C-alpha cells in the first residue's frame, strides 16, 4: 500500500511538472486577422446579388490598375454566398461580399497573398450595371474599379479589372477536383480557421476548393476525429493541460480540454461529414486514415452519409484513403471491400485489387503517364498530392490538354486558390 501511495505521489508530481513545463512554453502565433470594414462598409443598405448576377460576373479579367500587386490576370468565380478572385502572383486571392444599390454593383471584402502574410481591404464597383443586376448573362463588357488598402487601413490604392473572357460551357462542366489539403490548408499558413476543423470545411469553398482531404485519427474510446499529427502540440492546439498522443485520450477529454489554434473543437468525423453535406457544395471528401483499426467504424459513417447525400440530391463522393500497407490490409479484410468507395496511394496493382475509385500519388514521382492512362482505362480517377509550388501546379493542371486519358482528374494542395486560378485559365479553354 505504501509503495502504491508513493507511486501515486510520484506520478502526480511528474504530471504537475509537465503541465508547468507546458505552461512555460511559448504559444506560436499562427493567426492573421482578417481585415473588415466594420461600420464603414459601402454595402450598408444594399441589396444582395442574386446567384444569376454572380454567375454573370464570372470569367477571366485583366488587371488594369494594381497589377504590380496582383499580377496581370485574375479569375472571378462565384463561391457560394460570396465572390472570389484568384491570381497567380504570390497566390493572391480576394474574398468578397457583393450587393447592389440603384444601378451599381458593389464588391467589398479582403485580399490576401497566400505565399506570405500580406493582406488588406478592397472595395470596388461596377457602374451602370442594370443588366447584370437583372441577371442577364450575355453582358460581355464588365469594368470594375475602386481601391485596395494594406492591413486594416481603408483602401487608397487604385484597383480596376476588366472582363476579357467568360468561362466556356466546357470549363463549367469540367469535373476537375480542386482539392484542399487538411480541409483548406495548414494552420501555419495563417488562415482564418484551423486545419481539419468544421470552420475550415465551411470556409474552404471561398478558396475555390471543390474537394477536401481530411486526416482521420482514433481516440482512446474509438471515436474517429479529425487531427493530423500523432501528438497534441502547439502547432495545432492552444496551450492546455493535455500532452502526448491523441490516442491516449477519450473523446470527452479532448472535447473538454483541447482547442485548436483558432479556438475550435477537434471535430468528430461525423461532425465533419454533416458540415460537408449540409453547409457546403463540396463534391469530394478524401479521408487520410491514420489508424488501420478505424476502418470498420469509418465504413459505417461513410455509408450513412453517402445515403444521406443521395437522398438530398447531393453529388458527394466520400473516399476512404489508403496511405499505408496497414490500412490496405485492414480494408481488404472487410466483407465486400471492393464496393467500399476508396482512394489508394499504393501501387496501381493494389488500386485494382481494392477496386478503388481513384489512385493518388506524390507529385515528386513525376507525371506517371503510363500508369495514369492505365488507371483511366480501368475507369478510375488519378489525383496528385500535395502540390504547393505554383510553377509545378501550373504544369500538372494543364498537362494532357484536352486528352482526358492523360490529364489528371484533380490535385491536392495547401493553396487551393492558386490551383483554382490555373484550372480556370487552362490554355485549352
C-alpha positions in Angstrom: 0.0 0.0 0.0 2.8 2.4 0.9 4.6 1.7 -2.4 1.3 2.3 -4.3 0.9 5.6 -2.5 4.5 6.7 -3.3 4.0 5.7 -6.9 0.8 7.8 -7.0 2.7 10.8 -5.4 5.5 10.4 -8.0 3.1 10.2 -10.9 1.2 13.3 -9.6 4.4 15.3 -9.2 5.6 14.2 -12.7 2.3 15.2 -14.3 2.4 18.6 -12.5 6.0 19.1 -13.8 5.0 18.5 -17.4 2.0 20.8 -17.0 4.2 23.5 -15.6 6.7 22.9 -18.4 4.0 23.2 -21.0 2.7 26.4 -19.4 6.2 28.0 -19.8 6.4 27.1 -23.5 5.6 30.0 -25.7 2.5 29.6 -27.9 3.3 30.1 -31.6 1.1 32.7 -33.1 -0.5 31.3 -36.2 -3.2 34.0 -36.5 -3.5 36.7 -39.1 -6.5 38.9 -38.5 -8.9 39.2 -41.4 -9.4 42.9 -42.2 -13.0 44.2 -42.0 -14.8 47.4 -42.9 -17.0 47.3 -39.8 -19.3 50.3 -39.7 -17.7 51.9 -42.8 -18.9 49.3 -45.3 -20.3 50.6 -48.6 -22.6 47.6 -48.6 -24.8 49.1 -45.9 -28.4 49.2 -47.2 -27.5 47.4 -50.4 -29.5 44.5 -51.9 -27.8 41.1 -52.0 -26.9 40.0 -55.5 -28.8 37.0 -57.0 -27.0 33.9 -58.0 -27.7 34.7 -61.6 -25.9 38.0 -61.3 -22.9 36.4 -59.6 -22.9 33.8 -62.4 -23.0 36.6 -65.0 -19.9 38.2 -63.5 -17.7 35.0 -63.7 -14.8 35.0 -66.1 -11.2 35.9 -66.6 -10.3 39.6 -66.0 -7.4 41.8 -67.0 -6.0 43.9 -64.1 -5.8 47.4 -65.5 -4.8 49.1 -62.2 -3.0 47.3 -59.4 -1.1 44.7 -61.5 2.1 45.5 -59.6 0.5 43.9 -56.5 -1.9 41.4 -58.0 -0.5 40.4 -61.4 -1.9 40.9 -64.9 -4.8 38.4 -64.7 -7.4 37.4 -62.2 -10.2 34.9 -62.3 -13.6 35.8 -60.8 -15.7 33.0 -59.5 -19.0 32.7 -57.5 -18.1 30.8 -54.3 -21.4 30.1 -52.5 -22.7 33.3 -50.9 -19.6 35.3 -51.8 -17.5 36.1 -54.9 -13.8 35.2 -55.0 -10.9 36.4 -57.2 -7.9 34.2 -57.8 -4.5 35.1 -59.2 -1.0 33.6 -59.6 1.2 36.4 -58.3 2.2 35.4 -54.7 -1.0 33.4 -54.7 -3.3 36.4 -54.4 -6.9 35.9 -53.7 -9.9 38.1 -52.8 -13.0 37.0 -50.8 -15.8 39.5 -51.3 -19.3 40.3 -50.3 -21.5 41.7 -53.1 -24.6 43.8 -53.3 -26.3 46.4 -55.4 -27.6 50.0 -55.0 -29.6 51.6 -57.7 -27.7 50.7 -60.9 -24.4 50.0 -59.2 -22.8 46.7 -58.1 -20.6 46.9 -55.0 -17.9 44.3 -54.3 -16.2 44.6 -51.0 -14.0 42.4 -48.7 -10.4 41.5 -48.2 -7.4 40.4 -50.3 -4.6 38.1 -49.2 -1.3 36.9 -50.7 -1.3 33.2 -49.9 2.5 32.9 -50.1 3.2 35.5 -47.4 1.3 37.4 -44.7 0.2 40.5 -46.7 -3.5 41.3 -46.6 -5.8 44.3 -46.7 -9.2 45.7 -47.5 -10.6 46.1 -51.0 -13.7 47.9 -52.4 -14.7 48.4 -56.0 -17.8 49.0 -58.1 -19.4 48.2 -61.4 -21.3 51.2 -62.7 -24.4 51.2 -65.0 -24.9 47.5 -64.1 -28.7 47.2 -64.6 -28.5 44.3 -67.0 -26.1 42.4 -64.7 -28.4 43.1 -61.7 -31.3 41.7 -63.7 -29.3 38.5 -64.2 -28.6 39.0 -67.9 -25.8 36.6 -68.7 -24.9 38.0 -72.2 -23.2 41.1 -70.9 -19.7 41.0 -72.3 -18.3 44.3 -71.2 -17.7 44.5 -67.5 -15.4 47.0 -65.8 -14.9 47.2 -62.0 -12.9 49.9 -60.4 -12.0 51.0 -56.8 -9.2 50.8 -54.3 -7.3 48.4 -52.1 -5.5 49.0 -48.8 -3.0 47.4 -46.6 -3.8 45.8 -43.3 -6.8 47.4 -41.5 -6.2 50.7 -43.3 -9.0 51.9 -45.6 -8.4 51.4 -49.3 -6.5 54.1 -51.0 -4.6 52.4 -53.9 -6.2 52.3 -57.3 -7.5 49.0 -58.4 -9.5 48.1 -61.5 -10.3 45.0 -63.6 -11.9 44.4 -67.0 -13.5 41.2 -68.3 -11.6 39.7 -71.2 -13.2 36.2 -71.4 -16.2 34.4 -69.9 -16.0 30.8 -68.9 -16.8 28.3 -71.6 -19.5 25.7 -71.1 -16.8 23.1 -71.4 -14.9 24.6 -68.5 -18.1 24.9 -66.4 -18.8 21.2 -66.8 -15.2 20.1 -66.2 -15.2 17.7 -63.1 -11.6 18.6 -62.2 -11.1 18.3 -58.4 -9.6 21.4 -56.7 -8.5 19.5 -53.6 -7.8 21.4 -50.3 -5.2 19.7 -48.0 -6.3 19.4 -44.4 -9.7 20.8 -45.4 -8.3 24.1 -46.7 -4.6 24.4 -45.9 -2.3 24.3 -43.0 -2.8 26.3 -39.8 0.7 27.5 -40.2 -0.3 29.3 -43.4 -2.1 31.9 -41.2 -5.6 31.0 -42.4 -8.8 32.3 -40.7 -9.7 28.8 -39.5 -7.7 25.9 -38.1 -6.8 23.0 -40.3 -9.0 19.9 -40.0 -11.8 21.9 -38.4 -15.5 22.3 -39.2 -14.9 26.0 -39.6 -12.3 25.3 -42.3 -14.6 22.9 -44.1 -17.2 25.6 -44.2 -14.7 28.3 -45.4 -12.7 26.3 -47.9 -15.1 26.9 -50.8 -14.1 30.6 -50.8 -10.6 29.4 -51.8 -12.1 27.7 -54.9 -12.0 24.2 -53.4 -14.3 21.6 -54.8 -13.0 18.8 -52.6 -11.1 18.3 -49.3 -8.6 15.9 -47.8 -9.0 15.4 -44.0 -6.9 13.4 -41.5 -8.8 10.8 -39.5 -7.4 9.6 -36.2 -8.9 7.4 -33.5 -9.4 8.4 -29.8 -8.9 6.0 -26.9 -12.6 5.2 -26.9 -12.7 4.6 -30.7 -14.2 7.8 -31.9 -12.8 8.9 -35.3 -11.8 12.6 -35.2 -10.0 15.0 -37.4 -6.4 15.5 -36.4 -3.1 15.3 -38.4 -0.2 14.9 -36.0 0.4 11.9 -33.8 0.6 14.1 -30.7 -1.1 17.1 -29.1 1.3 20.0 -29.8 1.2 23.8 -30.0 1.5 23.7 -33.8 -2.2 22.6 -33.9 -3.7 23.4 -30.5 -3.8 26.1 -27.9 -1.8 25.8 -24.7 -3.6 23.4 -22.4 -3.2 20.6 -19.8 -3.1 17.6 -22.2 0.1 16.4 -23.9 1.2 13.2 -25.6 -0.6 11.0 -28.2 -4.1 11.8 -29.2 -4.8 8.1 -29.0 -4.3 8.2 -25.2 -7.4 10.3 -24.5 -11.1 9.8 -24.8 -13.2 12.0 -27.0 -14.8 13.6 -23.9 -11.3 14.5 -22.6 -10.3 16.1 -25.9 -13.6 17.9 -26.3 -13.5 19.4 -22.7 -9.7 20.2 -22.5 -8.4 20.9 -26.1 -9.0 23.7 -28.5 -7.5 24.1 -32.0 -5.4 27.2 -32.7 -8.4 29.4 -33.6 -10.5 28.1 -30.7 -12.4 25.4 -32.5 -13.1 21.9 -31.1 -11.3 18.9 -32.6 -14.3 17.6 -34.6 -15.6 14.1 -34.9 -15.6 12.6 -38.4 -19.4 12.6 -38.2 -19.4 16.4 -37.5 -17.1 16.9 -40.5 -19.4 14.8 -42.8 -22.5 16.7 -41.6 -20.9 20.1 -42.2 -19.8 19.0 -45.7 -23.2 17.7 -46.6 -25.3 20.5 -45.1 -23.2 23.6 -45.3 -21.0 23.3 -48.4 -21.2 22.5 -52.1 -18.0 20.3 -51.9 -18.1 17.2 -54.1 -15.2 15.1 -52.8 -14.0 14.1 -49.4 -10.7 12.2 -49.2 -10.1 10.7 -45.8 -6.4 10.2 -44.9 -6.8 7.3 -42.5 -4.2 7.3 -39.7 -5.3 4.2 -37.8 -5.9 0.9 -39.6 -8.2 -0.3 -36.8 -10.6 2.6 -37.5 -11.7 1.1 -40.9 -14.9 -0.7 -39.8 -16.1 2.4 -37.9 -15.3 4.7 -40.8 -17.1 2.5 -43.3 -20.3 2.7 -41.3 -20.2 6.5 -41.2 -19.2 6.6 -44.9 -22.3 4.6 -45.8 -24.6 6.7 -43.6 -23.5 10.0 -45.2 -23.4 8.7 -48.8 -27.0 7.5 -48.3 -28.0 10.9 -46.9 -26.3 12.7 -49.8 -28.2 10.6 -52.3 -31.5 11.3 -50.5 -30.7 15.0 -50.6 -29.8 15.0 -54.2 -26.2 15.9 -53.4 -23.3 14.9 -55.8 -20.9 14.0 -53.0 -18.2 11.4 -53.1 -16.6 10.2 -49.8 -13.5 8.1 -50.3 -11.5 6.1 -47.7 -7.9 6.9 -48.3 -5.4 4.1 -48.2 -1.9 5.6 -47.5 -0.2 2.5 -45.9 0.1 -1.2 -46.1 -1.6 -1.5 -42.6 -4.7 0.4 -43.8 -4.7 -1.6 -47.0 -4.7 -4.9 -45.1 -7.4 -3.7 -42.8 -9.7 -2.6 -45.7 -9.1 -5.7 -47.9 -10.1 -7.9 -44.9 -13.6 -6.2 -44.8 -16.5 -8.0 -46.3 -17.5 -6.6 -49.7 -14.4 -4.3 -49.6 -14.4 -3.9 -53.4 -17.7 -2.0 -53.1 -16.3 0.4 -50.4 -15.5 3.7 -52.1 -11.8 4.2 -51.7 -8.7 6.1 -52.9 -5.4 4.2 -52.8 -1.9 5.8 -52.6 -0.1 2.5 -53.1 0.8 0.6 -56.3 -1.7 0.5 -59.1 -2.0 -3.3 -58.7 -3.3 -2.6 -55.2 -5.6 0.1 -56.5 -7.1 -2.5 -58.9 -7.3 -5.2 -56.1 -9.3 -2.8 -53.9 -11.4 -1.7 -56.9 -10.6 1.8 -55.7 -12.3 4.8 -57.4 -9.1 6.7 -57.5 -5.3 6.4 -57.5 -3.3 9.2 -55.8 0.4 9.6 -55.9 3.0 12.1 -54.7 3.8 14.8 -57.3 7.6 14.2 -56.9 7.1 10.8 -58.6 6.7 12.7 -61.9 3.9 12.6 -64.4 3.4 8.8 -64.3 1.9 9.0 -67.8 1.7 5.2 -68.5 0.1 4.5 -65.1 -2.4 7.4 -65.5 -3.5 6.0 -68.8 -3.8 2.5 -67.3 -5.9 3.8 -64.4 -8.2 5.8 -66.8 -8.7 2.7 -68.9 -10.0 0.9 -65.8 -12.4 3.8 -65.2 -10.5 5.2 -62.2 -9.6 8.8 -61.4 -6.0 9.9 -60.9 -5.0 12.6 -58.4 -1.7 14.1 -57.4 -0.6 15.2 -53.9 0.5 17.6 -52.2 1.4 20.2 -54.8 2.3 23.7 -53.5 4.9 25.1 -55.9 3.0 27.4 -58.3 5.0 26.6 -61.4 4.5 22.8 -60.9 0.9 23.4 -60.1 0.5 25.1 -63.5 2.3 22.2 -65.2 0.3 19.4 -63.6 -3.0 21.3 -64.0 -2.6 21.8 -67.8 -0.8 18.5 -68.6 -2.5 16.4 -71.2 -4.6 19.3 -72.6 -7.9 18.0 -73.9 -6.7 14.4 -73.9 -8.7 13.0 -70.9 -6.8 9.8 -70.9 -3.6 11.7 -69.9 -5.0 14.5 -67.9 -5.1 14.4 -64.1 -8.6 14.4 -62.5 -7.5 16.7 -59.7 -4.7 17.9 -57.5 -4.3 18.3 -53.7 -2.7 21.4 -52.4 -2.3 23.7 -49.4 -3.1 26.6 -51.7 -6.4 25.8 -53.5 -6.8 29.4 -54.6 -3.6 29.1 -56.7 -4.8 25.8 -58.1 -8.2 27.4 -58.9 -6.5 30.1 -60.9 -4.6 27.7 -63.1 -7.6 25.5 -63.6 -9.8 28.3 -64.8 -7.2 29.8 -67.2 -6.2 26.5 -68.8 -4.9 27.2 -72.3 -7.2 24.7 -74.0 -10.2 26.7 -73.0 
